[in-house]
Amino acid sequence: MSFKYEDLASSPFELLDSIVRFLGVSNLSEDLFNKGIFDHSGNLWIGNFSHHSNPFVSNDSVGVFRKYLPEETMKYIESTCYPEMI
């Protein structure tokens, strides 16, 4: 099974639910992420973004790399990661 970050950002519950069904593990409760995501210590997870913090995956980060990465860096990443990006 594979998916894109953009899929996770736009429909996190639906995507994660399809992953747990694919793996055959217990179903997710619909309110699982209502209070955010908690780490293994029970602390609220805060995204490790250098430009903002967000307690959850969101569409806010989709495409933001264009604002921070130089064109030549994007071309390098695209050329070296092409098979994986397809």
N, C-alpha and C positions, 0 to 999 in steps of 0.2 A: 504494500500500500504506500502511496506517496501523495503528497499534497503540497500546495504552495503556501507561503506565509500569508499571502493576501487572502487565501481561503480561510485560514485560521483567524485573521484579523476581522474579516467581515462576518463570519458566522462561527464564533468559537465553540459554543455549546454543541451545535449541530455536527461540526467536524470532530470534536473530541468524542461525542457520543458514537459517531460512526467508527472511530478508532477502537473504542472499548468493545463495541459489538463485533468488529473484525477480530479482535484478540480473544473474544469469548470470555471477557471478565464482566464483573457486575455492572449493571446499568448506572448511569449518572442521574442524580436527582436534578430536576429542572431548576432548583434554586441554588445549586452548588456554588455558583460564582457571584451570588447576590452581594456578598460582603467582601468580595475580592478573592485573591488567591493567597493561601497560607503556605509557608515553607514547612519543612520537617520539624522545626522547633515550635511551630504554632504562631510564628510572627507573620504579619501581613507582608507579602512580597511586593516590593516596589521595583518596577522595571529598571534595568541598568542602562538607561539612556543618558547620554552626556548633555543633551539639549533640553530635556524635560523629564519629569517623573510621572508615571501613570501606574496606578495599582492594578491594571488589567491590560490585556492585549486589546488594542483598538486600531481602527482604520487611520488614526492620527499619524501613525508611523509609516504607513504605506507610501512609498515614493520619496520620503524625506531625504534619502541618500542623495538625490539629485541636487539638493540645496548645499550639501557639505562636501561631496566628493568632486575632485577635478575631473574633467572630461577624460583625460588620459588614464586616470585610475579606473574609471568606469569601463573604458575600452579594454584595459588589461584584465580586469575581473571577468568581463564577458568573454574574452578570448581564452582565458585559462580555465574557466568554469563552464564553458559552452555545453558540454554533454550533460552536466548536472542541471543546468538551467532549462534545458529542453524538457 
